Amino acid sequence: MENRILAVVTLDMNIVAGGAPIFFARNQEEQEKMARYLARTLDAMVHDLENGVYFIVKHV
């Protein structure tokens, strides 16, 4: 099984880095909405790290 992180949605740009696209949200409501839309569009799942970061993963 191979999983891929497709995107990261964060409230704080200082706590994320890496190779996946990073989206910055202005507030938690916008962050949740972005994460849901990205996951739906990419046919993937949203995972919440509970530190202001959501990541979108494609489970293959």
C-alpha positions as CSV (number, residue, x, y, z in Angstrom):
1,M,0.0,0.0,0.0
2,E,1.3,3.4,-0.9
3,N,-0.2,6.6,0.5
4,R,0.6,10.1,-0.8
5,I,0.2,13.5,0.8
6,L,-1.3,15.7,-1.8
7,A,-1.8,18.9,0.0
8,V,-1.5,20.6,3.4
9,V,-3.9,23.2,4.8
10,T,-2.6,25.3,7.7
11,L,-3.3,28.3,9.8
12,D,0.4,28.9,10.6
13,M,2.9,28.8,7.7
14,N,5.7,28.7,10.2
15,I,5.0,25.1,11.3
16,V,4.9,23.4,7.9
17,A,7.4,22.7,5.1
18,G,7.9,20.1,2.5
19,G,7.1,18.9,-1.0
20,A,3.3,18.9,-1.0
21,P,1.4,22.1,-1.9
22,I,0.7,24.2,1.2
23,F,-2.5,26.3,1.4
24,F,-2.8,29.0,4.1
25,A,-6.2,29.7,5.6
26,R,-7.1,32.9,7.5
27,N,-9.3,31.1,10.1
28,Q,-10.4,27.6,11.1
29,E,-13.7,27.8,9.2
30,E,-11.9,28.6,5.9
31,Q,-9.3,25.9,6.7
32,E,-12.0,23.2,7.1
33,K,-13.8,24.3,4.0
34,M,-10.6,24.3,1.9
35,A,-9.6,20.8,3.2
36,R,-13.0,19.3,2.4
37,Y,-13.0,20.8,-1.1
38,L,-9.5,19.7,-1.9
39,A,-10.2,16.2,-0.6
40,R,-13.4,15.9,-2.6
41,T,-11.7,17.2,-5.8
42,L,-8.6,15.0,-5.4
43,D,-10.6,11.9,-4.3
44,A,-8.7,11.8,-1.1
45,M,-9.1,11.9,2.7
46,V,-8.6,14.7,5.2
47,H,-6.5,14.1,8.3
48,D,-6.4,16.6,11.2
49,L,-3.1,16.8,13.2
50,E,-4.9,18.9,15.8
51,N,-2.2,21.6,15.8
52,G,-3.7,23.9,13.1
53,V,-2.7,21.6,10.2
54,Y,-4.8,19.4,8.0
55,F,-3.3,17.2,5.4
56,I,-4.9,15.6,2.4
57,V,-3.9,12.0,1.7
58,K,-4.6,9.7,-1.3
59,H,-4.8,6.1,0.0
60,V,-3.8,3.9,-2.9
